[in-house]
């Protein structure tokens, strides 16, 4: 078999795998544009009676604007705090030569090993004791310190290790202290990994369903995934309204990715090259 034939067969194989993986997304999108009767009779067919009424009903049923505001509030503050705290912690761990620094890094890495779910009960009691139940700051703190901090520190640490020590030595000669060296010299160099950590944390925070479900009980504090979950009936579900809810809940992150994809790719490539 010639090399050209092998490449052709591989291309067909990958095209088939790609089509198979895109089928659920195709089914999701086309169902949102059909009437309930058409969705039942022709589940995989293109819509004949094209309609956007399903999106109008979904927007009303899930209180989209309010839920989106709650989502964005949690997302913006959680990602901002994660970038600030994890970058500072990683810098302290990398530059600290003592046993305490190594021990602290090991403690943070335990968060990558122990599943977050096994800490829910004690965490629930702690949050309730602090009076932060049913508040957006409570969910933000949980997302930052209990779920995503360990991975962020791990990624920042690997990137900071690649920065030449001579830059800090030159800053020290010029009279810069630790904080000024970090913010003026080191932090601007972290832009590629900041983009990578930012998008990974944003995806994790946006897709987090369990934390808002457990710690946000008021209807006015709900996030998009909670609103989607509330509209799943115990006995039947209107799929032509439920599917638009799913599309609306993931659409903001798709838009954010399309806007930031250049920076995301640069961050991933920089991390791969620099280790």
N, C-alpha and C positions, 0 to 999 in steps of 0.2 A: 504494500500500500504506500503510495507516494505521500510526501509531506503535505502537499496541497490538499489531498483527499482527507488526511487526518485533521488538518485545520478546518476543513469544511464540516466534517462530522462533529468536531468539538464545538464549532459555532452553532450548529443545529441543536446540539445537546444543551448548550448554555441558553439558547433562545427558548427552548422548551421549558427549562427550569425557571427562566425569568417569567414566561407566560403563566406557568403554574403558580408562582408566588404572587403575581399581580391579579390573579383571578378573584380572590376575596375583596381586594380593593375595587376592582371593576364592579363586582356584585354590589358592594356597599354604595358606590356612587350612583349607578344606574337605578337602583331601587329608590333612591331619594327623589328621582325625577318622574316616578310613576304613580298612578292611582293605586289604591289597595287591591282592586280587582285585577289590574294588569300585573302587579307585582306577584300575585298568587298564580296567575295563569302562565305568565312568561317570566320566570325569575331571572334568567340570564339574557333575555332578549333586550334589545335597545328599546327605549320608551317610544311608544306610538303617540300617546296623548301627553306630550311634554308639559310638565307643570312644576311651578316653584311654590305652590301652596303648602307643600309639606314643610319647607323651611320656615314659612311664616308661622305655622302652627307650632313648630319646634321652638322657635325663638320665644314665643309666648309661654309655652309649657315649661321651659327650663329657666325662665327669668334670666335670659342670656346676658344682658348688660350688667346686672348686679353680680352675677356669678363670675363674669369675666373680670370685673373690677377686683373682686376678692382674690381671684387667681393671680392677677398681675401684681397686686400688693404683696402677696406671699412670695411670688417669684422674684420680684425686683429686690426686696430687702434680703431674702435668703441668699441669693446669688452674690449680692454686694458684700454681705457679712462673710460669706464663705471665702470669697477671693481675698478680702482683707485679712481675716484671721488665719487662714491656712497658709497664705504667703509669708506672713510674719512668723508663724510657728515653724514653717519649713526652713526659713532662713536661720532662725535661732538654733534649730536642730543641726543644720549643716555646719554652721560656724562654731557651734559649741563643741569643745573637745573633751568635755568631762563625761564621766559615767552617767550623770543625771540626764544629759542630752540623749544619750543612746537609750537609756531606760524610758525616757519620755516618748521617743519615737516608737519603741516597742509597744508601749501602752496604747498609742494612737493606732498602731497596726492591728491591735486586738479587735478594733472596730470593724476591720475587714473580714475577720474570721467568725466572730460571733454574730448570728443573725439578729437583726433589729427586733424581730417579732417576739423573741423570748424575753425582751425587757419591757414589753408593753404594760404588764400589770404594775410593776414598781414605778414605771414612768408615769402611768396614769395617776397613781397616788401622789407622786411628787408634784405633778402639774396641778392637781386639785388642791394640794396643800399650799401651793404658791398663789392660789387664786387666779390662775391663768386658764382655767377651763373655759371653753366656748369663746376664745379670743384669737384673733389672727396672730398677735405676737407670740402666743403660746405655740401655735403651729410652726411659725418661723423659727423659734428657738429649737424645737424638736428636729426640724429639717436640717438646721445648721449643725448643731452639736451632737445629735444622736444618730443621724443617718448618713450625711454626706461629707463630714469634716475629714474623716480618715483618708478617704480616697483622694480628696483635694490636696491634703498635705503630702501624700505619697507622690502625686504627680508634680507638685511644685518642688519637692526635694530633689527629684531626679533632674529637673531642669536647672535648678540653682547650682547643682554640683558641676555643671558645665561652664559656669561663669569663671573666668580667670581670677585668681586671688590677687593678682597685681593691681587690678582696678580698685579693690578695697584698700590695698596698701597705699596707693597713690592718694586716695581720698583721706586716709588717716594722716598722711604727711601734710595735706592741705588743711588739717584741723577739723575734719568731719567726725562727728561722733557716730555711734552705732545707728541711731534712728535716722540721722541725716544721710548717712551712707546708704541705708536701705531705701529710703524714699527718693533720694536724688539720683543715686547711681544704679542700684539693683532693680528697683521696681519698674522703671521704664524699659529695662531689658527683658522683662517677663511678659511682654505683650503677646507673643505667640502662645505661650502656655496659658495665659489668662483667657484667651479666646477659647482654647480647648476646654479648660476647666469650667469656664462660664457656660458653654453649651451643654456639657455633660451634666453639670449641676442643674441647669435650667430644665433639661429633659427629666431628670430624676424628680425635681420638685413639682413640675407640671403634671407628671404621670402618677404622683403619689396619691393613692386613693384611701389607704387605710388610716393615715394620720388625720385628715379632715373628717373622715367618717367617725372616728372615735372621739375626737376632741372638739368638734364643732357640731353643736346640736341645734342652734337657732336657724330657722329657715333663711334669715337674712345674711347669715355668715357662710352659707354653702358655696362650694366651688363647682366648676363645670361637671366634673365626674360625679359628684354627689347628685347634681340635678339630673344627670343621665340615669343614674341608678334609681332615683325616686320614681322615674317614669316607666320602670319595668313592672308590669302587672303581675300579680301572683298567679293568675290563671290564663291571661292572654295579654299580648302586647301588639300594639299597632306598629308594625315594622317600618311602614312608610313615614312615620313620624319619629320613631326611635333612631333609625339610621341617619337622618339629618342631624339629630342631636350628636351622634358620634362624629360626624363630619365637622360640625361647628366646634366641638371640643378639642379637636386636633388641629384645626385650621390655623389658629394663631401661632402654634409652634412651627408649622410648616412655613408660614410666612417669615418668621424670625430666622429659620434656617436658610431660606433662600436669600435673605438679606445678608446674612453673616457667613455664607458658605465659603467665601474666599479666605476669611480669617480662620475659619475652622480647619480648612485643608492645610493652610500654612502652619497652624499649630500642631496638627498631627504629624506633618512631614518633619517639622523641626524636632519634635519629640522623638521621632523614629531615627533621625540622623544623629542627634546629640545624646540619645540614650536617656 
